[in-house]
Amino acid sequence: MSSKREPFYPLHKVQTGLYTAGGEYILRSDFGTEYIGLYHLLPTGDAWTKAAPGTDTEPLIVPQFNASDTVKLYNQTRQIESNNYQSPINVKPDLVADDYIQGEIPRYFVQKRNNPIPTIYEISRSQYLSLNSSNNPGINSTIWNYTTIIWKLSGDLAGYFNTISIGKAEIDFPGIQNYLDNPLEFSK
């Protein structure tokens, strides 16, 4: 059991009841042990064991597979493609004064296609531009669905326009309404 305590978030912001059959996470407390079972995701994108937050949960981490030069050379000579895809990293927009002058920003999101309960991450522009279906470095768009939402930052109707944008995105991106539950986020 890990000595790290899980941070508190309101339950409606936590994605609960997720399941992994393996290959996605390893236990942080027992580095290298693959985790199979129920887990939940915090709004930060951090994964924790068990279906929902509790006192007996422990953090999970995404395994990093960095092939050595020897493995890459072997794969190249045998014409074997190695996995260059990267996992998305959850980020929040880092706003500057010019963003508020402009009055809006694009926000980028990905969602795992094969997860029956939405797994949504907000990602950076550079991660969004790295989306691809070939084996190039970047996020695998075959596995991850993606969308962009233009987010109003200022004006009396910012919340109204953001609510409409969220509603439109919900059609092809189920769960985004729960993820973006404050249409006035970042608004001034």
Summary of the structure (lengths in Angstrom):
residues: 188
radius of gyration: 18.7
end to end distance: 43.2
largest distance: 61.0
contacts: 491
relative contact order: 0.14
helix: 22%
strand: 24%
